[in-house]
Amino acid sequence: MWRSVGVNIIDSVVCSQNAALFVYGQTGSGKRYTLHGPLPRSHSNAHTATTTHTPTMRTLNHADAERGLLPRMLERIFDVVSASDGTQTSYTIWCSYLCIYREQITDLLSDST
């Protein structure tokens, strides 16, 4: 998924194009896993396949080879920005992370509940 989708999206973004990533599917189909990768052990629930905890970028294990699209995409964006000499290019990075469920939109990056 990373090579076929993530790399192309980020390559477009660093060339000044807007991009969006939509993940859609049935409950239990792997949307969260595709985006985030495995949850840290402290957030897993051994009795059920689901969890009530929504991981944040701070709780994800970025060293994990199975990490999802979001950590990989964000890392690549900031790697490109860091590698820039800064003399001819400036970057403004804007990101939103929304969940649409039962016709309700939730901003997952907002501190408010």
Disulfide bonds with the S-S distance in Angstrom:
none
